[in-house]
Amino acid sequence: MDDGHTYNYRQKRQLIYRRFTFKNNELHSKSDVFIVSIKNTFFLFRSLDSTAKFETNAWIERIVILGYPKNPNKVIINSGGKQAIPFHHYFDASQMLVVRRPGPSVASDWTLSIF
């Protein structure tokens, strides 16, 4: 992510890399330093660009999950020690789950849990 207007992502390295994973009914947004285990061997992956940094007040407005099999009872989002229960809507025909205004910053680590 960058500011969308300037070339500061190129000239001043003002950008954010995020990694999204969905497993066991949880969607995670994490910074791009992570460890992966493949056949009991661990690999450390570091930032694509360690000089990149971007400060923003932007927040997540909507999360859309396609192919979700059923209407959940509840969704909870955890970010920075805070927990919220955002509004969600499920579309049966298209198996689409839409979570509205979950609220975390685009630059923060967060987890969306679906129940």
C-alpha distances in whole Angstrom, upper triangle without the diagonal:
4,7,8,11,12,12,11,9,12,15,14,11,9,5,5,7,8,12,13,17,20,23,26,25,22,18,17,13,13,12,13,16,19,22,23,27,29,33,33,31,28,25,23,19,17,14,13,13,15,14,11,10,8,11,10,13,10,12,12,15,16,16,18,20,22,25,26,30,31,31,30,32,29,25,24,21,21,19,20,24,23,24,24,26,23,25,25,26,28,29,32,32,28,28,25,24,21,21,20,19,18,17,15,12,9,9,13,14,16,19,20,24,26,29
4,5,8,9,9,8,6,10,12,11,9,6,5,7,9,12,15,17,21,24,27,30,29,26,22,20,16,16,15,15,19,21,25,27,30,32,36,36,34,31,28,25,22,19,16,15,13,15,14,10,10,7,9,9,12,11,13,14,16,18,19,21,23,25,29,29,33,34,34,33,35,32,28,27,24,24,21,22,25,25,27,26,28,26,27,27,29,30,31,35,35,31,31,28,27,24,23,22,21,21,19,17,14,11,11,15,17,19,22,23,27,29,33
4,6,7,9,8,8,11,13,12,11,8,8,10,13,15,18,20,24,26,30,33,31,28,24,23,19,19,18,19,22,25,28,30,34,36,39,40,38,34,31,29,25,23,19,18,17,18,16,13,12,8,10,8,11,10,13,15,16,18,20,22,25,27,31,31,35,36,35,34,36,33,29,28,25,25,22,23,27,26,27,27,28,26,27,28,30,31,32,36,36,33,32,29,28,25,24,22,20,21,19,17,14,12,12,16,19,21,24,25,29,31,34
4,6,8,9,9,12,14,14,13,11,10,12,14,16,19,21,24,27,30,33,31,29,25,24,20,21,20,20,24,26,30,31,35,36,40,41,39,36,33,30,27,25,21,19,18,20,19,15,15,12,13,12,14,12,15,16,17,18,20,22,24,26,30,31,34,35,35,34,36,34,30,30,26,27,25,26,29,28,29,28,30,27,28,28,29,31,31,34,34,31,31,28,27,25,24,23,21,22,20,19,17,14,15,19,21,23,25,26,30,31,35
4,7,9,10,12,13,13,14,12,12,15,17,20,23,24,28,30,34,37,35,32,29,27,24,24,23,23,27,30,33,34,38,40,43,44,42,39,36,33,29,27,23,22,20,22,20,17,16,13,15,13,15,14,17,19,20,22,23,25,28,30,33,34,38,39,38,38,40,37,34,33,30,30,28,28,32,31,32,31,33,30,31,31,32,34,34,38,38,34,35,31,31,28,27,26,24,25,23,22,19,17,18,22,24,26,29,29,33,35,38
4,5,8,9,9,10,11,10,11,14,17,20,23,25,29,32,35,38,37,34,30,29,25,25,23,23,26,29,33,34,38,39,43,44,41,38,35,32,29,26,22,20,18,20,18,15,15,13,14,14,17,16,20,21,22,24,26,28,30,32,36,37,40,42,41,40,42,39,36,35,32,32,29,29,33,33,34,33,35,33,34,34,35,37,37,41,40,37,37,34,33,31,30,29,27,28,25,24,21,19,19,22,25,27,30,31,35,37,41
4,5,5,6,8,9,9,10,14,16,19,23,25,29,31,35,38,37,34,30,29,25,24,22,22,24,28,31,33,36,38,41,42,39,36,33,30,26,24,20,18,16,18,15,13,14,13,15,16,19,18,21,23,24,26,27,29,31,32,36,37,41,42,42,41,43,41,37,36,33,33,30,30,34,34,35,35,37,34,36,36,37,38,39,42,42,38,38,35,34,32,32,30,29,29,27,26,22,19,19,23,25,28,31,32,36,38,41
4,5,5,5,6,6,8,12,15,18,21,24,28,31,34,37,36,33,29,27,23,23,20,20,22,26,29,31,35,36,40,40,38,35,31,28,25,22,18,17,14,15,13,10,10,10,12,13,17,17,20,22,24,26,27,29,31,33,36,37,41,42,42,41,43,40,36,35,31,31,27,27,31,31,33,33,35,33,35,35,37,38,39,42,42,39,39,35,35,32,31,30,28,28,26,24,20,18,17,20,23,26,29,31,34,37,40
4,6,6,5,4,5,9,11,15,18,21,24,27,31,34,33,30,27,24,21,20,17,17,19,22,26,28,31,33,37,37,34,31,28,25,21,19,15,13,11,13,11,8,9,9,12,13,17,16,19,20,22,24,25,26,28,30,33,34,38,40,39,38,40,37,34,33,29,29,26,26,30,30,32,32,34,32,33,33,35,36,37,40,40,36,36,33,32,30,29,28,27,26,24,22,19,16,15,19,21,23,26,28,32,34,38
4,6,6,8,9,12,14,17,20,23,27,30,33,37,36,33,29,27,23,22,19,18,21,24,27,29,32,34,37,38,35,32,28,26,22,19,16,14,11,14,11,10,12,12,15,17,20,20,23,24,26,27,28,29,31,33,36,37,41,42,42,41,44,41,37,36,32,32,29,29,33,33,35,35,37,35,37,37,38,39,40,43,42,39,39,36,35,33,32,32,30,30,28,26,22,20,18,22,24,27,30,31,35,37,41
4,6,8,11,14,16,20,23,26,30,33,36,39,39,36,32,30,26,25,21,21,23,26,29,31,35,36,40,40,37,34,31,28,24,21,18,16,13,14,11,10,12,13,16,17,21,21,24,26,28,30,30,32,34,36,39,40,44,45,45,44,46,43,40,38,34,34,31,30,34,35,37,37,39,37,39,39,41,42,43,46,46,42,42,39,38,36,35,34,32,32,30,28,24,21,20,23,26,29,32,34,37,40,43
4,5,9,12,15,18,22,25,28,32,35,38,37,34,31,28,24,22,19,19,21,24,28,30,34,35,39,39,36,33,29,26,23,20,16,15,12,12,9,8,9,10,12,15,19,19,22,24,27,29,29,32,33,35,39,39,43,44,44,43,44,41,38,36,32,31,28,27,31,32,34,35,37,35,37,38,40,41,42,45,45,42,41,38,37,35,34,33,30,30,28,25,21,19,17,21,23,26,30,32,35,38,42
4,6,9,11,15,18,21,25,28,31,34,34,31,27,24,21,19,16,15,17,21,24,26,30,32,35,35,32,29,26,23,19,16,13,11,8,9,6,5,6,8,11,14,18,18,20,22,25,26,27,29,30,32,35,36,40,41,41,40,42,39,35,33,29,28,25,25,29,29,31,32,34,33,35,35,37,38,40,42,43,39,38,35,34,32,31,31,28,28,26,23,19,17,15,18,20,23,26,29,32,35,39
4,7,10,14,17,20,24,27,30,33,32,29,25,23,19,18,15,15,17,21,24,27,30,32,36,36,33,30,27,24,21,17,14,13,10,11,9,6,5,5,8,10,14,14,17,19,21,23,24,26,28,31,34,34,38,39,39,37,39,36,32,30,27,26,23,22,26,27,29,29,31,30,32,32,34,36,37,40,41,37,36,33,32,30,28,27,25,25,22,20,16,14,12,16,18,21,24,26,30,33,36
4,7,10,14,16,20,23,26,30,29,25,22,19,16,15,12,12,15,18,22,24,28,29,33,33,31,28,24,22,18,15,12,11,9,11,9,6,6,5,8,10,13,13,15,16,19,20,21,23,25,27,30,31,34,36,35,34,36,33,29,28,24,23,20,21,24,25,26,27,29,27,29,29,31,33,34,37,37,34,33,30,28,26,25,25,23,22,20,17,14,11,10,13,15,18,21,23,27,29,33
4,6,10,13,16,20,23,26,25,22,18,16,12,11,8,9,12,15,19,21,24,27,30,30,28,25,22,19,16,13,10,10,9,10,10,7,6,6,9,10,13,12,13,14,17,18,18,21,22,24,27,28,31,33,32,31,33,30,26,24,21,20,17,17,21,22,23,24,26,24,27,27,29,30,31,34,35,31,30,27,26,24,22,22,21,19,18,15,12,9,7,10,12,15,18,20,23,26,30
4,7,10,14,17,20,23,23,20,16,14,10,9,7,6,10,12,16,17,21,23,27,27,25,22,19,16,13,11,8,8,8,10,11,8,9,10,12,13,16,14,15,15,18,18,17,19,20,22,25,26,29,31,31,29,31,29,25,24,20,20,17,18,21,22,23,24,26,24,27,26,28,29,30,33,33,30,28,26,24,23,22,23,21,20,19,16,13,10,9,11,11,14,16,19,22,24,28
4,7,10,13,16,20,19,16,12,10,6,6,5,6,9,11,14,16,19,21,25,25,24,20,18,16,13,12,10,10,12,13,15,12,12,12,14,14,16,14,13,13,16,16,15,17,17,20,22,22,26,27,27,26,28,25,21,20,17,16,14,16,19,20,20,21,23,21,24,23,25,26,27,30,31,27,25,23,21,20,19,20,19,17,16,13,12,9,8,9,9,11,13,15,18,21,24
4,7,10,13,16,16,13,10,8,6,5,6,6,9,9,12,13,16,18,22,22,21,18,16,14,11,12,10,11,14,15,17,15,15,16,17,17,19,17,16,14,18,17,15,16,16,18,20,20,23,25,25,24,26,24,20,19,17,16,15,17,20,20,21,21,22,22,24,23,24,25,26,28,29,26,24,21,20,20,19,20,20,18,18,15,14,11,11,11,10,11,12,14,16,19,22
4,7,10,13,13,10,7,5,5,7,9,9,12,11,14,14,17,18,22,22,22,19,18,16,14,15,14,15,17,19,21,18,18,18,19,19,20,17,15,13,16,14,12,13,12,14,16,16,20,21,22,20,23,21,17,17,14,15,14,17,19,19,19,19,20,19,21,19,21,21,23,24,25,22,20,18,16,16,16,18,18,15,16,14,14,12,12,12,10,10,10,11,13,15,19
4,6,10,10,8,6,5,7,9,11,11,13,11,13,12,15,16,19,20,20,18,17,16,15,16,16,17,20,21,24,22,22,22,23,22,23,21,18,16,18,16,13,14,12,14,15,15,18,19,20,19,21,19,16,16,14,15,15,18,20,20,19,20,20,19,21,19,21,20,22,23,25,21,19,17,16,17,16,19,19,17,18,16,17,15,16,15,12,11,10,10,12,14,17
4,7,7,6,4,6,9,12,15,15,17,15,16,15,16,18,20,21,22,20,19,19,18,20,20,21,24,25,27,25,25,25,25,25,25,22,20,17,18,16,12,12,10,12,12,11,14,16,17,15,18,17,14,14,14,15,16,19,20,20,19,19,18,18,19,17,18,18,19,20,22,19,16,15,13,15,15,18,19,16,18,17,19,17,18,17,14,12,10,9,10,11,14
4,6,5,7,8,12,14,17,17,18,15,16,14,15,16,18,19,20,19,19,20,19,21,22,23,26,27,30,28,28,28,28,28,28,25,23,20,22,19,15,15,12,14,14,12,14,16,17,15,18,17,15,15,15,16,18,20,21,21,19,20,19,20,21,19,20,19,21,21,23,20,17,17,15,17,17,20,22,19,21,20,21,20,21,19,16,14,11,11,10,11,13
4,6,9,11,14,16,20,20,21,18,18,17,17,18,20,20,22,21,22,22,22,25,25,27,30,30,33,31,31,31,31,30,30,27,24,21,23,20,17,17,14,15,14,12,13,14,15,13,15,15,13,14,15,16,18,21,21,21,19,19,18,19,21,18,20,18,20,20,23,21,17,17,15,18,17,21,22,19,22,21,23,22,23,21,18,15,12,11,9,9,10
4,7,10,14,16,20,21,22,20,20,19,20,22,23,24,25,24,24,25,24,26,26,27,30,31,33,31,30,29,29,28,28,25,22,19,20,17,14,14,11,13,12,9,11,11,12,10,12,11,10,11,12,14,17,20,20,19,17,17,15,16,17,15,16,15,17,18,20,18,14,14,12,14,14,17,19,16,19,18,21,20,22,20,17,14,10,8,6,5,7
4,6,10,13,16,18,19,17,18,17,19,21,23,23,24,22,22,22,21,23,23,24,27,27,30,27,27,26,26,25,24,22,19,16,18,16,12,13,11,14,14,12,14,14,15,12,14,12,10,10,9,11,13,16,17,16,14,15,14,15,16,15,17,16,19,20,22,20,17,15,13,14,13,16,17,14,16,15,18,17,18,16,13,10,7,5,5,6,9
4,7,10,14,15,17,15,17,17,19,21,24,24,24,22,21,21,20,21,20,21,24,24,27,24,23,23,23,22,21,19,16,13,15,13,10,11,9,13,14,12,15,16,16,14,16,14,11,11,9,11,12,15,16,16,14,15,14,14,16,14,16,16,19,20,22,19,17,15,12,13,12,15,15,12,14,13,15,14,15,14,11,8,6,5,7,8,12
4,6,10,12,13,12,14,15,17,20,23,22,22,20,19,18,17,17,17,19,21,21,23,21,20,20,20,20,20,18,15,13,16,14,12,13,13,16,17,16,19,20,20,17,19,17,13,12,10,10,10,13,15,15,14,15,16,16,18,17,20,20,22,24,26,23,20,18,16,16,14,16,16,13,14,12,13,12,13,11,8,6,5,6,9,12,15
4,7,9,11,11,14,15,18,21,24,24,23,20,19,17,15,15,14,16,18,18,20,17,17,16,16,16,17,15,13,11,14,14,11,14,14,17,19,18,22,22,22,20,22,19,15,14,11,11,10,12,15,15,15,16,17,16,19,18,21,21,24,26,27,24,22,19,17,17,15,16,15,13,13,10,10,9,9,8,5,5,6,9,12,15,18
4,6,8,8,12,13,17,20,23,22,21,18,17,14,13,12,11,13,15,15,17,15,15,15,16,16,17,16,14,14,17,17,15,17,17,20,22,22,25,26,26,24,25,22,19,17,14,12,11,12,15,16,17,18,20,20,22,22,25,25,27,29,31,28,26,23,21,20,18,20,19,16,15,12,12,10,9,7,5,7,9,12,14,18,21
4,6,8,12,14,18,20,24,23,22,18,16,13,11,9,8,10,12,11,14,12,11,12,14,15,17,16,15,15,19,19,18,20,20,23,25,25,28,29,29,27,29,26,22,20,17,15,13,13,16,18,19,21,23,23,25,25,28,28,30,33,34,31,29,26,24,23,21,22,21,18,17,14,12,10,8,8,7,10,12,15,18,21,25
4,6,10,12,16,18,22,21,19,16,13,10,8,6,5,7,9,10,13,11,12,14,16,17,19,18,18,18,21,21,19,21,21,24,26,25,29,30,31,29,31,28,24,23,20,18,16,17,20,22,23,24,26,25,28,27,30,30,32,34,35,31,29,27,25,25,24,25,24,21,21,17,16,13,11,11,10,13,15,18,20,23,27
4,7,10,14,16,20,19,17,13,11,7,6,5,5,9,11,10,13,13,14,16,18,20,22,21,21,21,24,24,22,24,24,26,28,28,31,32,33,31,32,30,26,24,21,19,17,17,20,22,24,26,28,28,30,30,32,32,34,36,37,34,32,30,28,28,26,28,26,24,23,19,18,16,14,13,12,14,16,19,22,25,28
4,7,10,13,17,16,14,10,8,6,5,7,9,11,14,13,17,17,17,19,21,22,24,24,23,22,25,25,22,24,23,25,26,26,29,30,31,29,31,28,25,23,21,19,18,18,20,22,23,25,27,27,30,29,31,31,33,35,36,33,30,29,27,27,26,28,27,24,24,20,20,18,16,15,12,14,15,18,20,23,26
4,7,10,13,12,10,7,6,5,6,9,12,14,17,16,20,20,21,23,25,26,28,27,26,25,28,28,25,26,25,27,27,27,29,31,32,30,32,30,27,25,23,21,20,21,22,25,25,28,29,30,32,31,33,33,35,36,37,34,31,30,29,29,28,30,30,27,27,23,23,21,19,18,15,17,17,20,21,24,27
4,7,10,10,8,6,5,7,8,11,14,16,19,19,23,22,24,26,27,29,30,29,28,26,29,28,25,26,24,25,25,25,27,29,31,29,31,29,27,26,24,22,22,23,25,27,27,29,30,30,32,31,33,32,34,34,35,32,30,29,28,29,28,31,31,28,28,25,25,23,22,21,18,19,18,21,21,23,26
4,6,6,5,4,6,9,11,15,17,19,22,22,26,26,27,29,31,32,34,32,31,29,32,31,28,28,26,27,27,26,28,30,32,30,32,31,28,27,26,25,25,26,27,29,29,31,32,32,35,33,35,34,35,35,37,34,31,31,30,31,30,33,33,30,31,28,28,26,25,24,21,21,20,23,23,25,27
4,5,5,6,8,11,13,17,19,20,24,24,28,28,30,32,34,35,36,35,33,31,34,32,29,29,26,27,27,27,28,31,33,31,34,33,30,30,29,28,28,29,30,32,32,34,34,35,37,35,36,35,36,36,37,34,31,31,31,32,32,35,35,33,34,31,31,29,28,27,24,24,23,25,25,27,29
4,6,8,11,14,16,20,23,24,27,28,32,32,33,35,37,38,40,38,37,35,37,36,32,32,29,30,29,29,30,32,35,33,35,35,32,32,31,30,31,32,33,35,34,36,37,37,39,37,38,37,38,38,39,36,33,33,33,35,35,38,38,35,37,34,34,32,31,30,27,27,26,28,27,28,30
4,6,10,13,16,19,23,24,27,27,31,31,33,35,37,38,39,38,37,35,38,36,33,33,30,31,31,30,31,34,36,34,36,35,32,32,31,29,30,30,31,33,33,35,36,37,39,38,39,38,39,39,41,38,35,35,34,36,35,38,39,35,36,34,34,32,31,29,26,27,25,27,27,29,30
4,7,10,13,16,20,21,24,24,28,29,30,33,35,36,38,37,36,34,37,36,33,33,31,32,32,31,33,35,37,35,37,36,34,33,31,30,30,30,31,34,34,36,37,38,40,38,40,39,40,41,42,39,36,36,35,36,36,39,39,35,36,33,33,31,29,28,25,26,26,28,28,30,32
4,7,10,13,17,18,21,21,25,25,27,29,31,33,35,34,32,31,35,33,30,31,29,31,31,30,32,34,36,34,36,34,31,30,28,27,26,27,28,31,31,33,35,35,38,36,38,37,39,39,41,38,35,34,33,34,34,36,36,33,33,30,30,28,26,25,22,23,23,26,26,28,30
4,6,10,13,15,18,18,21,22,24,26,29,30,32,31,31,30,33,32,29,30,28,30,30,30,32,35,36,34,36,34,31,30,28,27,26,26,28,30,31,33,34,35,37,36,38,37,38,39,40,37,35,34,33,33,33,35,35,32,32,29,28,26,24,23,21,22,22,25,26,29,31
4,6,10,12,15,14,18,19,20,23,25,27,29,29,28,28,31,30,28,29,28,30,31,30,33,35,36,34,36,34,31,29,27,25,24,24,25,28,29,31,33,33,36,35,37,37,38,39,41,37,35,33,32,33,32,34,33,30,30,26,25,23,21,20,18,20,21,24,25,28,31
4,7,9,11,12,15,16,18,20,23,24,27,26,26,25,28,28,26,27,26,28,29,29,32,34,35,33,35,33,30,28,26,24,23,23,25,27,28,30,32,32,34,33,35,35,37,38,39,35,33,32,31,31,30,31,31,28,28,24,23,21,19,19,17,19,20,23,25,27,31
4,6,8,8,12,12,14,17,20,22,25,24,24,24,28,28,26,27,27,29,31,31,34,36,36,34,37,34,30,29,26,24,22,22,24,27,28,30,32,32,34,34,36,36,38,39,40,37,35,33,31,31,30,31,30,28,27,23,21,19,17,17,16,19,20,24,26,29,32
4,5,5,9,9,11,14,16,19,22,21,22,22,25,26,24,26,26,28,30,30,34,35,36,34,36,33,30,28,25,23,21,21,24,26,27,29,31,30,33,32,34,35,36,38,39,36,34,32,30,30,28,29,28,26,25,21,19,17,14,15,15,18,20,23,26,28,32
4,6,9,9,12,14,17,19,23,22,22,22,26,26,24,26,26,28,30,30,34,36,36,35,37,35,31,30,27,25,23,23,27,28,30,31,33,32,34,33,35,35,36,38,39,35,34,31,31,30,29,30,29,27,26,23,21,18,15,17,17,20,22,24,27,30,33
4,5,6,9,12,15,18,21,21,22,23,26,27,26,28,28,30,33,33,37,38,39,37,39,37,33,31,28,26,24,24,27,29,30,32,34,33,35,35,37,37,38,41,41,37,36,34,33,32,30,31,29,28,26,23,20,18,15,17,18,21,24,26,29,32,36
4,6,8,12,15,18,21,21,23,24,27,28,27,29,30,32,35,35,38,40,40,38,40,37,33,31,28,26,23,22,26,27,30,31,34,33,36,36,38,39,40,42,43,40,38,36,34,33,31,32,30,28,26,23,20,18,15,17,17,21,23,27,29,32,36
4,7,10,13,16,20,21,23,24,27,29,28,31,32,34,37,37,40,42,42,40,42,39,35,33,29,27,24,23,27,29,31,32,35,34,37,37,39,40,42,44,45,41,40,37,36,34,33,33,31,29,27,24,20,18,15,18,19,22,26,28,32,35,38
4,7,10,13,17,17,19,20,24,25,25,27,28,31,34,34,38,39,39,37,39,36,32,30,27,25,22,21,25,26,28,30,32,31,33,33,36,37,38,41,41,38,37,34,32,31,29,29,27,26,24,21,17,15,12,15,17,20,23,26,29,32,36
4,7,10,14,14,16,18,22,24,24,26,28,31,34,34,37,38,38,36,37,34,30,28,24,23,20,19,22,24,26,27,30,28,31,32,34,36,37,40,41,38,36,33,32,29,28,27,25,24,21,18,14,13,10,13,15,18,22,24,28,31,34
4,6,10,11,13,16,19,21,22,24,26,29,32,32,36,37,36,34,36,32,29,27,23,22,18,18,22,22,24,25,28,26,29,29,32,33,35,38,39,36,35,31,30,27,25,24,22,21,18,16,12,10,8,11,14,17,21,23,27,29,33
4,7,9,12,15,17,20,21,24,27,30,33,33,36,37,35,34,35,31,28,25,22,20,17,16,20,20,22,23,26,24,27,28,31,33,35,38,39,36,35,31,29,27,24,23,20,19,16,14,10,10,8,10,14,17,20,22,26,29,32
4,5,8,12,14,17,19,22,25,28,31,31,34,34,33,31,32,29,25,23,20,19,16,16,19,19,21,21,23,22,24,25,28,30,32,35,36,34,33,29,27,24,22,20,17,17,14,12,8,8,7,10,14,16,19,21,25,27,31
4,6,10,12,16,18,21,24,27,31,30,33,33,31,30,30,27,24,22,18,18,15,15,18,17,19,18,21,19,21,23,26,28,30,34,35,33,32,28,25,22,20,18,14,14,11,10,7,8,9,11,14,15,19,20,23,26,29
4,7,9,12,14,18,21,24,27,27,30,30,28,27,28,25,21,20,17,17,14,15,19,17,18,18,19,17,19,20,23,25,27,31,32,29,28,24,22,19,17,15,12,12,9,9,6,6,8,10,14,14,17,18,22,24,27
4,6,9,11,15,18,21,24,23,27,27,25,23,24,21,18,16,13,14,12,13,16,14,15,14,16,14,16,17,19,22,24,27,29,26,25,22,19,16,13,12,9,9,6,5,4,5,8,9,12,11,14,14,18,20,23
4,6,8,11,14,17,21,20,23,23,21,20,21,18,15,14,11,13,12,14,17,15,15,13,14,11,13,14,16,18,21,24,25,23,21,18,15,12,10,9,7,6,5,6,6,6,10,10,12,10,12,12,15,17,20
4,7,10,14,17,20,19,23,22,20,19,21,18,15,15,13,15,14,17,19,17,16,14,14,11,11,12,14,17,18,22,23,21,20,16,14,11,9,6,5,7,7,9,10,9,13,14,15,14,15,13,17,17,21
4,7,10,13,16,16,19,19,17,16,18,16,13,14,12,15,15,18,20,18,17,14,13,10,10,10,11,13,15,18,20,17,16,13,10,7,6,5,6,7,9,10,12,11,15,15,16,14,14,12,15,15,18
4,7,10,13,12,16,16,15,14,17,14,11,12,11,14,15,18,20,18,16,14,13,11,11,9,11,12,14,17,18,15,14,10,8,6,5,7,8,8,10,11,13,12,15,15,15,12,12,9,12,12,16
4,6,10,10,13,14,13,14,16,15,13,15,14,17,18,22,23,21,19,17,16,13,12,10,10,10,11,14,15,12,11,7,6,5,6,9,11,11,14,15,17,15,18,18,18,15,14,12,14,13,16
4,7,6,10,11,12,12,15,14,12,14,14,17,19,23,24,22,20,18,17,15,14,11,11,10,11,12,14,11,8,6,5,6,8,12,14,13,16,17,19,17,20,20,18,16,14,11,12,11,14
4,6,9,11,12,13,17,17,15,18,18,21,23,26,28,26,24,22,20,18,17,13,12,10,10,11,11,8,6,5,7,9,12,15,17,17,20,21,22,20,23,23,22,19,17,15,15,14,16
4,6,9,11,13,17,17,16,19,20,23,25,28,29,28,25,24,21,20,19,15,14,11,10,10,10,7,5,6,8,11,14,17,20,20,23,24,25,24,26,26,24,21,19,16,16,14,16
4,6,8,9,13,14,13,16,17,20,23,26,27,25,22,21,18,17,16,13,12,9,9,9,11,9,5,6,6,10,12,16,19,18,21,22,24,23,26,25,23,20,17,14,13,10,12
4,7,9,13,14,15,18,20,23,25,29,29,28,25,23,20,19,18,15,13,10,10,8,10,9,6,8,9,13,15,19,22,21,24,25,28,27,29,28,26,23,20,16,15,12,12
4,6,9,12,13,16,19,22,25,28,28,27,23,21,18,17,16,12,11,8,9,7,10,11,7,9,9,12,14,17,21,20,23,25,27,27,30,28,26,23,20,16,14,11,10
4,7,9,10,14,17,20,23,27,27,24,21,19,15,14,13,9,8,6,8,8,11,11,8,9,8,10,12,15,18,17,21,23,26,26,29,27,25,22,19,15,13,10,9
4,5,7,11,14,17,20,24,23,21,18,16,12,12,11,9,9,8,11,11,15,15,11,11,9,11,11,14,17,15,19,21,24,24,27,25,23,19,16,12,10,6,5
4,7,10,14,17,20,24,23,20,17,15,11,12,11,10,10,10,14,14,18,18,15,14,12,13,13,15,17,16,20,21,25,25,28,26,24,20,17,14,11,8,6
4,7,10,13,17,20,19,17,13,11,8,9,9,8,10,11,15,16,20,19,16,15,11,12,10,13,14,13,16,18,21,22,25,22,20,17,14,11,8,6,5
4,7,10,13,17,16,14,11,9,6,7,8,7,10,11,15,17,20,19,16,14,10,10,8,11,12,10,13,14,18,18,21,19,17,13,10,7,6,5,6
4,7,10,13,13,10,7,6,5,7,9,10,13,15,19,21,24,22,19,17,13,13,10,12,12,9,11,12,15,17,19,16,14,10,8,6,5,7,8
4,7,10,10,8,6,5,6,7,11,12,15,17,20,22,25,23,21,18,14,13,10,11,11,7,9,8,12,13,15,12,11,7,6,4,6,9,11
4,7,7,6,5,7,9,11,14,15,19,21,24,26,29,27,24,22,18,17,14,15,13,9,10,8,11,13,14,10,9,6,5,7,8,12,14
4,6,5,7,9,12,13,16,18,21,23,26,29,31,29,26,23,20,19,15,16,13,10,9,6,9,11,11,7,6,4,7,9,11,15,17
4,5,8,11,15,16,20,21,25,27,30,32,35,32,30,27,24,22,19,19,16,13,11,9,10,12,11,7,7,7,10,13,15,18,21
4,7,10,14,16,20,21,25,27,30,33,35,33,31,28,25,23,20,20,18,14,13,11,13,16,15,11,10,9,11,13,14,18,20
4,7,11,12,16,18,22,24,28,30,33,31,29,26,22,21,17,17,15,12,11,9,12,15,15,12,11,10,11,12,13,16,18
4,7,10,13,15,19,21,25,27,30,29,26,23,20,18,15,15,13,10,10,10,13,16,17,13,13,10,10,10,11,13,15
4,6,10,12,16,18,22,24,27,26,24,21,17,15,12,12,10,7,8,10,13,16,17,15,14,11,11,10,11,12,14
4,7,9,13,15,19,21,24,23,21,18,15,13,10,10,10,8,10,12,16,18,20,17,17,13,12,10,10,10,11
4,6,10,13,17,19,22,21,19,16,12,10,7,6,6,5,8,11,14,16,19,17,17,13,12,10,11,11,13
4,7,10,14,17,20,19,17,14,11,9,6,5,7,8,11,14,17,18,21,20,20,17,15,12,13,12,13
4,7,10,13,16,15,13,11,7,6,4,6,9,9,13,15,18,19,22,21,20,17,15,12,12,10,12
4,7,10,13,12,11,8,6,5,7,8,12,13,16,19,21,22,25,24,23,20,18,15,15,12,13
4,6,9,9,7,6,5,6,9,11,15,15,19,21,24,23,27,26,25,21,19,15,15,12,13
4,6,6,6,5,6,8,12,14,17,18,22,24,26,25,29,28,27,24,22,18,18,15,16
4,6,5,7,9,12,15,17,21,21,25,27,29,28,32,31,30,26,24,20,20,16,16
4,6,8,11,13,17,19,23,24,27,29,31,30,33,33,32,29,26,23,22,19,20
4,5,9,11,15,17,21,22,25,26,28,27,30,30,29,26,24,21,21,18,19
4,7,10,13,16,20,20,23,25,27,25,28,28,26,24,21,18,17,14,15
4,6,10,13,16,16,20,21,23,22,25,25,24,21,19,15,16,13,15
4,7,10,13,13,17,18,21,20,23,22,21,18,16,12,13,10,12
4,6,10,10,14,16,18,17,21,20,20,17,15,12,13,12,14
4,7,7,10,12,15,15,18,18,17,14,13,9,11,10,13
4,6,9,12,14,14,18,18,18,15,15,12,14,14,16
4,5,9,11,12,16,15,16,14,14,12,15,15,18
4,6,10,11,14,13,13,10,10,9,11,13,15
4,7,9,12,11,12,10,12,11,14,16,19
4,6,8,7,8,7,10,10,14,16,19
4,5,5,8,9,12,13,17,19,23
4,6,8,9,12,13,17,20,23
4,7,9,13,15,19,22,25
4,6,10,13,16,19,23
4,7,10,13,17,20
4,7,10,13,16
4,6,10,13
4,7,10
4,7
4
